[in-house]
Amino acid sequence: MVDHITQQNAMLIQKLKEHELVHSAWYFNSKVFAIDKNDRRYTFDIYDDINKKIRAGCPR
């Protein structure tokens, strides 16, 4: 089984990597993940407000 990343998820990862509070971002098992500067892991989808989610500190 092969897991292909969509263009929207690739764009989301790029936005996350460019965000000032994000340390890293990646795609795994059909999900987009990011780790902030405080080492908290988040799961994102294309409709999430990145700023709101990270500033609230709600990983899921």
TIVEX-792170 format. One record per residue: x, y, z of N, C-alpha, C, CB in turn; residue in three letters. Coordinates in steps of 0.1 Angstrom, whole numbers, plus 5000, padded with zeros to 4 digits. Last residue first. Glycine has a CB too. Example, Ala and Ser with C-alpha at 12.3 -4.5 7.8 and 13.67 -1.06 7.14 Angstrom:
BEGIN
512849785071513749895071512950005079514149945057ser;513249435078512349555078513249675078511349555090ala;
END
This chain:
BEGIN
495951845197495051765189494051855182494451655196arg;497352045212498051955203497151885193498851855210pro;496952355219496052235219496652145208494552275216cys;497952615222498652505228497852375229499152535242gly;497052845211496252785221496952675228494952735216ala;499052875191498952975202498152925214498453105198arg;498352665174499652665181499552755193500752705171ile;495652735166495952605172497252605180495952495161lys;496052995155495052965166495452835173493652965161lys;497852945134498153035145497253005157497953185140asn;496352765117497652725123497952815135498752745112ile;493252645116493952775117495252755124493052885124asp;492552375094492952425107493552565106493952335114asp;492052255070491152355074491552425087489752305075tyr;493852045065493952165057493052275061493652125043ile;494951945098494351925085494252055078492951855087asp;497551835122496851935114496051875102497752045109phe;498651765154498051705141497251815134497251575144thr;501651835172500251875168499951785155500152025164tyr;503651825200503351765187501851795184503651615186arg;505952045216504551985216504251945202503552085221arg;508452175218508352035217507051965219509351965226asp;508252445216508252395230508152235230507052455237asn;508052495189509352535196509452485210509652685196lys;506152215177506452355180507752375187505252425188asp;505851995151506352015165506652155166507551925168ile;503151845132504151945134504551945149503552085130ala;501751635106502151655120503151775120502851535126phe;499151505087500251615088500451645103499751745080val;498451175076498251285085499451385084498051235100lys;498950935063497751015058497451135068496550935057ser;501350855074500150775076498850855074500150715090asn;502751175076502951025079501550965081503851005092phe;504551465070503451385066503751235069503051405051tyr;505751735091505951625082504651555080506951525088trp;507751995105506451945101506751835091505652065094ala;509352175133509352085121507952045118510251965124ser;508852415148510252365146510352265134510652285159his;506952705147507052555143508452525141506152525130val;506652975150506552895162506752745159505252915168leu;506753085124507753115133507753035146507553265137glu;506252875095505652945107506752965117504552865112his;507252725075507652865075507152945087507052925062glu;506152475080507652495081508052635081508352415070lys;503452535075503952505089505452525090503552355092leu;503552575047503152685056503652655070501652695056lys;504352315040505252425036504852545045505052465022gln;502152165048503452135054504352255052504052005049ile;500152275031500052295045501452265052499052195051leu;501152185006501152325009500952355024499952395001met;500751915010502051955008502152105010502451924993ala;497951905013498751875024500251915022498651725027asn;497251984986496852064998497652035010495352045000gln;498251774971498851904969498551994981498451964956gln;498651474992497951564983498651694982496451584988thr;500851194992500451324998499751404988501751395003ile;500050854993500450964985499951094992499850964971his;501050555003500350665008500850795001500650685024asp;500550224992501350344990500450464995501850374976val;500849885000500050005000500950135000499050005012met;
END
